[in-house]
């Protein structure tokens, strides 16, 4: 009788161990799925500031002083985990992401008062806007994450990962130096790809189409 009780106890222990192992495995799988979901939930895009050619930084929404050079650098983030790298996102040009889901580049859309807009694509958090883009008619900028796998706006829970802000420019008087950039008249929506900041892709940095 004692031997039978011992065997029964052993079988019960095995069954309990198997049940605990199954529960632990399910818990790990669930935690992993939640972790992947949390990684996507943490994904965001923000304007860190705007920098003119003289190195002066301006907060989003603050009037930007534009010297005669005309160039403005748009700084994006967050980049708290590693300098110059977007948190929870792999910045790469189109066609280079492979199987990485949260990977791609940033698309900037510049809207002007005459109803036109220009788009700039970069795989960088510091995007230089050349003189022809920085005009007094520029009034709004939107930054979006684009998937490097499908060349489409990246979404989390059906919402695009993007940020936008109004733009006000204070143009420096440039008499005798060729004048300040014009007031727009961009002729519809066009795109500018490549550039001096970060990875370039898509042709001549100074060209537009």
Order of alpha helices (4+ residues) and beta strands (2+ residues): alpha-beta-beta-beta-beta-beta-beta-beta-beta-beta-beta-beta-beta-beta-beta
